[in-house]
Amino acid sequence: MSLIFSHYNYWVVIALMMIGFFVVIAQGNLVKKLVGLNIFQTSVFILYISVGKVSGGSAPILSDSVTAYSNPLPHVLILTAIVVGIATTALGLALVIRIKKAYGTVEEPEIQQQDHSC
Amino acid sequence: MLNHLPILQVIVPLLGAPACLILGRAKLAWVFALLVSTAAFLISCQLLSEVYAQGPLSYELGGWAAPWGIEYRIDLLNGWLLFIVSLSSTVSLVAAQTSISNEIPGEKQLFFYVAWLLCLAGLLGILATGDAFNVFVFLEVSSLSTYTLISLGKQRQALWSAFRYLIMGTIGATFILIGIGFMYMMTGTLNMADLSERLPAASSSYTVFAAYAFVVVGIGLKLAMFPLHFWLPNAYTFAPSIVTAFLAASSTKVAIYLLIRFTYSVFDSDLRSAGLPLPEILIALGMIAVFAGSTVAIYQSNIKRAIAYSSVGQIGYMIVGLGIGGLLGLQATLLHLFNHALMKAALFLSLAAMAFRLGSTQLKDLYGLGQRMPITAFSFVVGGLSLIGVPLTVGFISKWYLVSAAVADGRWPLALLVVLGSLLAIAYIWRVVEAMYFKPSEEGSPKGEAPLMMLLPLWVLIAANLYFGIDTRIPLAITADAARSLLEVVQ
């Protein structure tokens, strides 16, 4: 029981990861797929942030009154990954707009039907 | 200047990309991109010869020493890959202007070169860096520009394939990110050399095991390893012809490099032998890929698609080589990386030349091409022979090494299967040859050779296919040393 509660942040990560992954696979709507992809990526961000946390540690800002600091490196790393995530989402949405123009729909089954019929 | 080469290799194309945008005109951008790519190629040649003569180079980014700062580390393995990637980019860029002027509307051509250089910078970055997180960043740089390049294809399916590749690629990259996070959790370092020293101490833990699993699956998505290959045929088929030639020759190779790097340099050999029969899994997946990819290729009516499926099969051979392992197996994989880049670039450039004249690569449009475009048609035949693995071509050399690695490892049936897989390649190459030489042309079909700017790089590649099939000293020496140094790290 204590394992569940003391590591609840990791359980959140796993839950979000599964939800995101499921949405990507199960949804036929391209925008929803991208939302799922975002949730999936966000779970990894939370994983990294959890890794950097030192219990009882303060924010990594130099101060005389504090001796223990959280590890800033994972936070910095994940900042890069967040930027990458934004770029991916932007590119994905741009593609969705072009797909909508070309096919007239953003539903996966309809797109595949159109591709097969021609 | 000379000791800054490892960073120049990446930074030159990275800065070249925005510079292209400033130039503002498509033709200027092409000349500039070609210059940048040639510069990258010359740098990689210099790096490779230096590494071959003196051993690994280490470059500290911004002067920060290795475990804290980011280190660029060039050894024979990535020196070899840098050479392959920059070579294929330069050769295909020569033909790019002619080919894309036909396939991409004028106002988008400028952005095409920007995306190309970004993709090149990303691929070279993945290879050059010795930092696990940097790998992820460059992986995304190259992937995002690859999605863009693919979506520029003429048909609307290009958009849909680019989107599917985006979903798959992002999931793969995120898996790699999770793996890197787990490694950092266990060791507190991201430097690959440092990781390889610290991971053995933690190798009994499930976290390290999970890290390796995530990394392998993530890379597997990127390199189109057998059950994860579904994005590849569509992406290759609908991308602009010249992009396919570049991607087929470089991007999957870079993913295989990552697999080798993580398997041999970063993770501990105990880990690999512990929980999972990894060699058997790799060999099985690789052989299924060879047979499935080649069989599907036989039934395609679009030749570009057939050759794309054959890529899935050829990647299978590289995975088999990795699975066999040992000096010979690794060497076979490294040889096939280079040889496959040569033959696939040649085949796709040849298809690009056909698409330039015919506007399509459907089998029925190739009828009688032997009379209509003799030079292009013949280049496809030579490239196809190389793909099959006929002696005197590079394809033979890598198959030979793969078979002898299998035999040396006592896996006779595997050696037989490799040869059988090559027979399937004969089938799909023969269909094209039959169409080009033994079927009459349709009335009013277009005639005349492709422009010189496309034939020139094409025949350079064909010549290389033949040359390195006869005089194998250079690739053999480099791959043997690279394989040896990888195995020494393990022991």
HADDOCK unambig.tbl for C-alpha pairs under 7 A between the chains (distance, minus, plus):
assign (segid A and resid 41 and name CA) (segid B and resid 174 and name CA) 6.59 0.50 0.50
assign (segid A and resid 44 and name CA) (segid B and resid 178 and name CA) 6.47 0.50 0.50
assign (segid A and resid 48 and name CA) (segid B and resid 181 and name CA) 6.45 0.50 0.50
assign (segid A and resid 51 and name CA) (segid B and resid 185 and name CA) 6.54 0.50 0.50
assign (segid A and resid 84 and name CA) (segid B and resid 140 and name CA) 6.94 0.50 0.50
assign (segid A and resid 88 and name CA) (segid B and resid 144 and name CA) 6.89 0.50 0.50
assign (segid A and resid 92 and name CA) (segid B and resid 163 and name CA) 6.62 0.50 0.50
assign (segid A and resid 95 and name CA) (segid B and resid 159 and name CA) 6.54 0.50 0.50
assign (segid A and resid 95 and name CA) (segid B and resid 163 and name CA) 6.50 0.50 0.50
assign (segid A and resid 99 and name CA) (segid B and resid 159 and name CA) 6.16 0.50 0.50
assign (segid A and resid 99 and name CA) (segid B and resid 160 and name CA) 6.76 0.50 0.50
assign (segid A and resid 102 and name CA) (segid B and resid 156 and name CA) 6.18 0.50 0.50
